[in-house]
């Protein structure tokens, strides 16, 4: 752990969690591109993802949603990612929520990759 401007940063966990978060969101982006026909459709799909998954996490973090929503928000990849980043900066986070979020992102990444991205990749690449 290193201290920068009186903030404790766990760089090993930062590296691991950023790789995992990037893996999921990259795989999700590839999965989205398989189902759209043009760039505008992709932007609309990304905005829908933001409204459904990212905005509730932001509202929770700002205190606009109560603590009763935290377990429901664990189904949001954005919330699981936020909890992982909070651990890096040594903020209080429930250990089991971190484990659930990590397993969720790993399983979702490999499920998207195996059943959506890889089977449709050849078909999409030929179409382009």
Order of alpha helices (4+ residues) and beta strands (2+ residues): beta-beta-alpha-alpha-alpha-alpha-alpha-alpha-alpha
